[in-house]
Amino acid sequence: MKIAIVDDHPMIISGIKNILSDRSDIVFTGTYTDGKELLDGLKRELPDIVLLDIQLPDKTGDRLLLELLKKFPGLKIIALTNFDSALYVSNMMRNGAKGYLLKNANKATLIQALEQVYRGEEYIEPSLQERVELITEGVNRTLASKFVLTTREREVLQLIVNGFTNAEIAKTLFLSVHTVENYRDNILLKMEVKNTAALVKKALMLGLAE
């Protein structure tokens, strides 16, 4: 398991390395003190997991997270912070973080988080998990209620998500291409997005398509 650490407090970095020093299966690919150092370092060697402090001096955690995943899509990121805000956890996880860990976590918790994320699972501090689930359910209900699609629009949306062109959708649903174009425009308007890529992402997030 290859790990990189980014934190603007050297003592935090040293502490994590000391905690994990007896784990022969863990290799540190680099330690960084800000977002720029991290981005430069990842170009040289890519770890499996990044322990990311979300209070860096040059970039906020949510902005850096999106930038990292855009440049390195397969990277697994665990947010490392003192913030025990369930709303912030929900936001980070929704934007692609695989874990959320408080800096006062003990060794067992740190190892559990790393192992779960390494296996492709997610990890959230147990003390925050229930609060995050309540927020996520509320947000999803609110968002989903905004986008009321007709049965036909849902059919068209599912085919768009499946990668069908307008002509293919028209043939599948026995409609004219012009009618499909109108449906597509209406769906984009209702979903408050400007292009197909954003539409697909939002539809999947809200569970409006599979």
HELIX and SHEET records of a PDB file:
HELIX    1   1 PRO A   10  ILE A   19  1                                  10    
HELIX    2   2 GLY A   35  ARG A   44  1                                  10    
HELIX    3   3 GLY A   61  LYS A   71  1                                  11    
HELIX    4   4 ALA A   86  ARG A   94  1                                   9    
HELIX    5   5 LYS A  107  TYR A  118  1                                  12    
HELIX    6   6 PRO A  126  LYS A  146  1                                  21    
HELIX    7   7 THR A  151  VAL A  161  1                                  11    
HELIX    8   8 ASN A  166  LEU A  173  1                                   8    
HELIX    9   9 VAL A  177  MET A  191  1                                  15    
HELIX   10  10 THR A  196  MET A  205  1                                  10    
SHEET    1   A 6 VAL A  27  TYR A  32  0                                        
SHEET    2   A 6 LYS A   2  VAL A   6  1                                        
SHEET    3   A 6 ILE A  49  ASP A  53  1                                        
SHEET    4   A 6 LYS A  76  THR A  81  1                                        
SHEET    5   A 6 GLY A  99  LEU A 102  1                                        
SHEET    6   A 6 TYR A 123  ILE A 124  1                                        
END                                                                             
